[in-house]
């Protein structure tokens, strides 16, 4: 059963990790807290990297 759950959670875990990494990178580049970055800019950068955001 674990492998079934693991397989279904992997894509969302990867997307979360990608978003967290991009947000951290943006925060460092802009010398801001991750909570202060622009959500719109984050979404734009994620889309540029191939993420699908609904």
Jmol script that loads the backbone (N, CA, C; Angstrom):
load data "model"
ATOM      1  N   UNK A   1       0.818  -1.190   0.000  1.00  0.00           N
ATOM      2  CA  UNK A   1       0.000   0.000   0.000  1.00  0.00           C
ATOM      3  C   UNK A   1       0.870   1.266   0.000  1.00  0.00           C
ATOM      4  N   UNK A   2       2.008   1.239   0.715  1.00  0.00           N
ATOM      5  CA  UNK A   2       2.865   2.423   0.762  1.00  0.00           C
ATOM      6  C   UNK A   2       3.296   2.850  -0.630  1.00  0.00           C
ATOM      7  N   UNK A   3       3.645   1.891  -1.482  1.00  0.00           N
ATOM      8  CA  UNK A   3       4.108   2.277  -2.825  1.00  0.00           C
ATOM      9  C   UNK A   3       3.004   2.947  -3.628  1.00  0.00           C
ATOM     10  N   UNK A   4       1.743   2.594  -3.379  1.00  0.00           N
ATOM     11  CA  UNK A   4       0.647   3.268  -4.068  1.00  0.00           C
ATOM     12  C   UNK A   4       0.522   4.714  -3.598  1.00  0.00           C
ATOM     13  N   UNK A   5       0.597   4.917  -2.298  1.00  0.00           N
ATOM     14  CA  UNK A   5       0.539   6.275  -1.762  1.00  0.00           C
ATOM     15  C   UNK A   5       1.755   7.074  -2.178  1.00  0.00           C
ATOM     16  N   UNK A   6       2.912   6.441  -2.099  1.00  0.00           N
ATOM     17  CA  UNK A   6       4.154   7.133  -2.463  1.00  0.00           C
ATOM     18  C   UNK A   6       4.096   7.598  -3.917  1.00  0.00           C
ATOM     19  N   UNK A   7       3.617   6.748  -4.799  1.00  0.00           N
ATOM     20  CA  UNK A   7       3.539   7.107  -6.207  1.00  0.00           C
ATOM     21  C   UNK A   7       2.585   8.248  -6.478  1.00  0.00           C
ATOM     22  N   UNK A   8       1.510   8.324  -5.717  1.00  0.00           N
ATOM     23  CA  UNK A   8       0.546   9.394  -5.954  1.00  0.00           C
ATOM     24  C   UNK A   8       0.964  10.705  -5.308  1.00  0.00           C
ATOM     25  N   UNK A   9       1.805  10.648  -4.300  1.00  0.00           N
ATOM     26  CA  UNK A   9       2.245  11.867  -3.624  1.00  0.00           C
ATOM     27  C   UNK A   9       3.505  12.469  -4.234  1.00  0.00           C
ATOM     28  N   UNK A  10       4.254  11.690  -4.949  1.00  0.00           N
ATOM     29  CA  UNK A  10       5.522  12.160  -5.483  1.00  0.00           C
ATOM     30  C   UNK A  10       5.400  13.401  -6.367  1.00  0.00           C
ATOM     31  N   UNK A  11       4.477  13.451  -7.330  1.00  0.00           N
ATOM     32  CA  UNK A  11       4.395  14.669  -8.168  1.00  0.00           C
ATOM     33  C   UNK A  11       4.085  15.929  -7.362  1.00  0.00           C
ATOM     34  N   UNK A  12       3.176  15.841  -6.410  1.00  0.00           N
ATOM     35  CA  UNK A  12       2.860  17.042  -5.632  1.00  0.00           C
ATOM     36  C   UNK A  12       4.017  17.414  -4.715  1.00  0.00           C
ATOM     37  N   UNK A  13       4.729  16.431  -4.199  1.00  0.00           N
ATOM     38  CA  UNK A  13       5.892  16.727  -3.365  1.00  0.00           C
ATOM     39  C   UNK A  13       6.998  17.381  -4.193  1.00  0.00           C
ATOM     40  N   UNK A  14       7.163  16.933  -5.419  1.00  0.00           N
ATOM     41  CA  UNK A  14       8.169  17.529  -6.295  1.00  0.00           C
ATOM     42  C   UNK A  14       7.792  18.971  -6.633  1.00  0.00           C
ATOM     43  N   UNK A  15       6.515  19.217  -6.903  1.00  0.00           N
ATOM     44  CA  UNK A  15       6.068  20.572  -7.228  1.00  0.00           C
ATOM     45  C   UNK A  15       6.248  21.505  -6.039  1.00  0.00           C
ATOM     46  N   UNK A  16       5.946  20.997  -4.855  1.00  0.00           N
ATOM     47  CA  UNK A  16       6.123  21.802  -3.639  1.00  0.00           C
ATOM     48  C   UNK A  16       7.597  22.133  -3.429  1.00  0.00           C
ATOM     49  N   UNK A  17       8.445  21.159  -3.630  1.00  0.00           N
ATOM     50  CA  UNK A  17       9.880  21.382  -3.489  1.00  0.00           C
ATOM     51  C   UNK A  17      10.408  22.375  -4.508  1.00  0.00           C
ATOM     52  N   UNK A  18       9.912  22.282  -5.746  1.00  0.00           N
ATOM     53  CA  UNK A  18      10.327  23.227  -6.784  1.00  0.00           C
ATOM     54  C   UNK A  18       9.912  24.645  -6.395  1.00  0.00           C
ATOM     55  N   UNK A  19       8.673  24.798  -5.955  1.00  0.00           N
ATOM     56  CA  UNK A  19       8.178  26.123  -5.567  1.00  0.00           C
ATOM     57  C   UNK A  19       8.959  26.681  -4.390  1.00  0.00           C
ATOM     58  N   UNK A  20       9.247  25.843  -3.417  1.00  0.00           N
ATOM     59  CA  UNK A  20      10.009  26.294  -2.250  1.00  0.00           C
ATOM     60  C   UNK A  20      11.418  26.722  -2.647  1.00  0.00           C
ATOM     61  N   UNK A  21      12.036  25.965  -3.529  1.00  0.00           N
ATOM     62  CA  UNK A  21      13.382  26.307  -3.979  1.00  0.00           C
ATOM     63  C   UNK A  21      13.433  27.602  -4.756  1.00  0.00           C
ATOM     64  N   UNK A  22      12.472  27.786  -5.659  1.00  0.00           N
ATOM     65  CA  UNK A  22      12.414  29.022  -6.442  1.00  0.00           C
ATOM     66  C   UNK A  22      12.132  30.207  -5.525  1.00  0.00           C
ATOM     67  N   UNK A  23      11.215  30.026  -4.569  1.00  0.00           N
ATOM     68  CA  UNK A  23      10.902  31.106  -3.627  1.00  0.00           C
ATOM     69  C   UNK A  23      12.127  31.476  -2.798  1.00  0.00           C
ATOM     70  N   UNK A  24      12.871  30.485  -2.341  1.00  0.00           N
ATOM     71  CA  UNK A  24      14.075  30.760  -1.561  1.00  0.00           C
ATOM     72  C   UNK A  24      15.111  31.500  -2.396  1.00  0.00           C
ATOM     73  N   UNK A  25      15.265  31.082  -3.638  1.00  0.00           N
ATOM     74  CA  UNK A  25      16.217  31.744  -4.531  1.00  0.00           C
ATOM     75  C   UNK A  25      15.830  33.198  -4.775  1.00  0.00           C
ATOM     76  N   UNK A  26      14.552  33.426  -5.015  1.00  0.00           N
ATOM     77  CA  UNK A  26      14.077  34.798  -5.232  1.00  0.00           C
ATOM     78  C   UNK A  26      14.298  35.645  -3.985  1.00  0.00           C
ATOM     79  N   UNK A  27      14.016  35.079  -2.824  1.00  0.00           N
ATOM     80  CA  UNK A  27      14.188  35.824  -1.576  1.00  0.00           C
ATOM     81  C   UNK A  27      15.651  36.218  -1.381  1.00  0.00           C
ATOM     82  N   UNK A  28      16.563  35.310  -1.671  1.00  0.00           N
ATOM     83  CA  UNK A  28      17.990  35.627  -1.541  1.00  0.00           C
ATOM     84  C   UNK A  28      18.406  36.707  -2.532  1.00  0.00           C
ATOM     85  N   UNK A  29      17.956  36.567  -3.777  1.00  0.00           N
ATOM     86  CA  UNK A  29      18.317  37.551  -4.807  1.00  0.00           C
ATOM     87  C   UNK A  29      17.795  38.944  -4.471  1.00  0.00           C
ATOM     88  N   UNK A  30      16.618  39.008  -3.843  1.00  0.00           N
ATOM     89  CA  UNK A  30      15.983  40.290  -3.546  1.00  0.00           C
ATOM     90  C   UNK A  30      16.207  40.736  -2.100  1.00  0.00           C
ATOM     91  N   UNK A  31      17.018  39.957  -1.361  1.00  0.00           N
ATOM     92  CA  UNK A  31      17.314  40.261   0.038  1.00  0.00           C
ATOM     93  C   UNK A  31      16.026  40.477   0.848  1.00  0.00           C
ATOM     94  N   UNK A  32      15.101  39.533   0.678  1.00  0.00           N
ATOM     95  CA  UNK A  32      13.812  39.589   1.359  1.00  0.00           C
ATOM     96  C   UNK A  32      13.553  38.275   2.076  1.00  0.00           C
ATOM     97  N   UNK A  33      12.554  38.296   2.926  1.00  0.00           N
ATOM     98  CA  UNK A  33      12.047  37.068   3.522  1.00  0.00           C
ATOM     99  C   UNK A  33      11.229  36.338   2.459  1.00  0.00           C
ATOM    100  N   UNK A  34      11.245  35.021   2.443  1.00  0.00           N
ATOM    101  CA  UNK A  34      10.419  34.305   1.467  1.00  0.00           C
ATOM    102  C   UNK A  34       8.939  34.693   1.532  1.00  0.00           C
ATOM    103  N   UNK A  35       8.465  35.056   2.700  1.00  0.00           N
ATOM    104  CA  UNK A  35       7.049  35.442   2.824  1.00  0.00           C
ATOM    105  C   UNK A  35       6.756  36.804   2.191  1.00  0.00           C
ATOM    106  N   UNK A  36       7.800  37.551   1.838  1.00  0.00           N
ATOM    107  CA  UNK A  36       7.613  38.877   1.259  1.00  0.00           C
ATOM    108  C   UNK A  36       7.750  38.916  -0.260  1.00  0.00           C
ATOM    109  N   UNK A  37       8.086  37.799  -0.880  1.00  0.00           N
ATOM    110  CA  UNK A  37       8.248  37.819  -2.333  1.00  0.00           C
ATOM    111  C   UNK A  37       6.880  37.899  -3.011  1.00  0.00           C
ATOM    112  N   UNK A  38       6.875  38.353  -4.231  1.00  0.00           N
ATOM    113  CA  UNK A  38       5.652  38.485  -5.015  1.00  0.00           C
ATOM    114  C   UNK A  38       5.177  37.104  -5.478  1.00  0.00           C
ATOM    115  N   UNK A  39       3.948  36.767  -5.130  1.00  0.00           N
ATOM    116  CA  UNK A  39       3.383  35.494  -5.565  1.00  0.00           C
ATOM    117  C   UNK A  39       3.282  35.449  -7.087  1.00  0.00           C
ATOM    118  N   UNK A  40       2.919  36.565  -7.689  1.00  0.00           N
ATOM    119  CA  UNK A  40       2.799  36.615  -9.145  1.00  0.00           C
ATOM    120  C   UNK A  40       4.150  36.349  -9.812  1.00  0.00           C
ATOM    121  N   UNK A  41       5.212  36.945  -9.271  1.00  0.00           N
ATOM    122  CA  UNK A  41       6.554  36.710  -9.827  1.00  0.00           C
ATOM    123  C   UNK A  41       6.984  35.267  -9.616  1.00  0.00           C
ATOM    124  N   UNK A  42       6.663  34.712  -8.458  1.00  0.00           N
ATOM    125  CA  UNK A  42       6.983  33.308  -8.183  1.00  0.00           C
ATOM    126  C   UNK A  42       6.273  32.412  -9.193  1.00  0.00           C
ATOM    127  N   UNK A  43       4.995  32.636  -9.409  1.00  0.00           N
ATOM    128  CA  UNK A  43       4.239  31.835 -10.368  1.00  0.00           C
ATOM    129  C   UNK A  43       4.811  31.980 -11.773  1.00  0.00           C
ATOM    130  N   UNK A  44       5.207  33.191 -12.137  1.00  0.00           N
ATOM    131  CA  UNK A  44       5.799  33.421 -13.456  1.00  0.00           C
ATOM    132  C   UNK A  44       7.087  32.622 -13.619  1.00  0.00           C
ATOM    133  N   UNK A  45       7.945  32.672 -12.612  1.00  0.00           N
ATOM    134  CA  UNK A  45       9.211  31.923 -12.681  1.00  0.00           C
ATOM    135  C   UNK A  45       8.963  30.420 -12.722  1.00  0.00           C
ATOM    136  N   UNK A  46       7.963  29.949 -11.971  1.00  0.00           N
ATOM    137  CA  UNK A  46       7.641  28.523 -12.006  1.00  0.00           C
ATOM    138  C   UNK A  46       7.134  28.116 -13.384  1.00  0.00           C
ATOM    139  N   UNK A  47       6.279  28.936 -13.981  1.00  0.00           N
ATOM    140  CA  UNK A  47       5.792  28.634 -15.339  1.00  0.00           C
ATOM    141  C   UNK A  47       6.946  28.620 -16.342  1.00  0.00           C
ATOM    142  N   UNK A  48       7.878  29.565 -16.197  1.00  0.00           N
ATOM    143  CA  UNK A  48       9.046  29.594 -17.093  1.00  0.00           C
ATOM    144  C   UNK A  48       9.845  28.313 -16.965  1.00  0.00           C
ATOM    145  N   UNK A  49       9.811  27.701 -15.775  1.00  0.00           N
ATOM    146  CA  UNK A  49      10.526  26.456 -15.543  1.00  0.00           C
ATOM    147  C   UNK A  49       9.723  25.218 -15.903  1.00  0.00           C
ATOM    148  N   UNK A  50       8.522  25.421 -16.459  1.00  0.00           N
ATOM    149  CA  UNK A  50       7.730  24.290 -16.916  1.00  0.00           C
ATOM    150  C   UNK A  50       6.652  23.824 -15.966  1.00  0.00           C
ATOM    151  N   UNK A  51       6.480  24.528 -14.849  1.00  0.00           N
ATOM    152  CA  UNK A  51       5.438  24.127 -13.891  1.00  0.00           C
ATOM    153  C   UNK A  51       4.064  24.460 -14.451  1.00  0.00           C
ATOM    154  N   UNK A  52       3.105  23.617 -14.148  1.00  0.00           N
ATOM    155  CA  UNK A  52       1.717  23.843 -14.537  1.00  0.00           C
ATOM    156  C   UNK A  52       0.985  24.356 -13.297  1.00  0.00           C
ATOM    157  N   UNK A  53       0.467  25.572 -13.390  1.00  0.00           N
ATOM    158  CA  UNK A  53      -0.219  26.190 -12.257  1.00  0.00           C
ATOM    159  C   UNK A  53      -1.647  26.495 -12.690  1.00  0.00           C
ATOM    160  N   UNK A  54      -2.586  25.974 -11.930  1.00  0.00           N
ATOM    161  CA  UNK A  54      -4.007  26.210 -12.248  1.00  0.00           C
ATOM    162  C   UNK A  54      -4.560  27.311 -11.401  1.00  0.00           C
TER     163      UNK A  54
END
end "model"
wireframe off; spacefill off
backbone 0.3
color backbone group
